[in-house]
Amino acid sequence: MVGENLLGIPETLLPEETEVLARYEAGDEATDLAAKFPASSLVWALLANEAHSEGRIVESYAFARVGYHRGLDSLRKAGWRGQGPVPWRHEPNRGFLRSLYALGRAAAAIGETEEVDRIGKFLNDSDASAKAEIEAGN
């Protein structure tokens, strides 16, 4: 039982995305990475952030939603059962958490109040520090 949280639901830790990160750090564009690694929440979060910074809010929403859903697929594959911590400190989880944040941000921009509340709760329940980490540029 080493590593299991005996006080609650165990953390979900997504696998490393070594090739995605290496190619991004080497200068590959997020659109190229999304085509090559469509299951990566990280690349969809990057696309959502690019679109948002350029004022393309609907596109940002769409990219973030894809990242969110691909992240849910990855979480389930990693043993997640619909609840429990998805810690920010585990770097491979950050793509999903960033997609979740971007989805909430874009939902707010288009007036999807109900979704903003739901996504905010989900992000906080995943890791209460994630929002502050993302907003701090980490």
Rosetta blueprint (number, residue, H / E / L):
1 M L
2 V L
3 G L
4 E L
5 N L
6 L L
7 L L
8 G L
9 I L
10 P L
11 E L
12 T L
13 L L
14 L L
15 P L
16 E L
17 E L
18 T H
19 E H
20 V H
21 L H
22 A H
23 R H
24 Y H
25 E H
26 A L
27 G L
28 D L
29 E L
30 A H
31 T H
32 D H
33 L H
34 A H
35 A H
36 K H
37 F L
38 P L
39 A L
40 S L
41 S H
42 L H
43 V H
44 W H
45 A H
46 L H
47 L H
48 A H
49 N H
50 E H
51 A H
52 H H
53 S H
54 E L
55 G L
56 R L
57 I H
58 V H
59 E H
60 S H
61 Y H
62 A H
63 F H
64 A H
65 R H
66 V H
67 G H
68 Y H
69 H H
70 R H
71 G H
72 L H
73 D H
74 S H
75 L H
76 R H
77 K H
78 A L
79 G L
80 W L
81 R L
82 G L
83 Q L
84 G L
85 P L
86 V L
87 P L
88 W L
89 R L
90 H L
91 E H
92 P H
93 N H
94 R H
95 G H
96 F H
97 L H
98 R H
99 S H
100 L H
101 Y H
102 A H
103 L H
104 G H
105 R H
106 A H
107 A H
108 A H
109 A H
110 I L
111 G L
112 E L
113 T H
114 E H
115 E H
116 V H
117 D H
118 R H
119 I H
120 G H
121 K H
122 F H
123 L H
124 N H
125 D H
126 S H
127 D L
128 A L
129 S L
130 A H
131 K H
132 A H
133 E H
134 I H
135 E H
136 A L
137 G L
138 N L
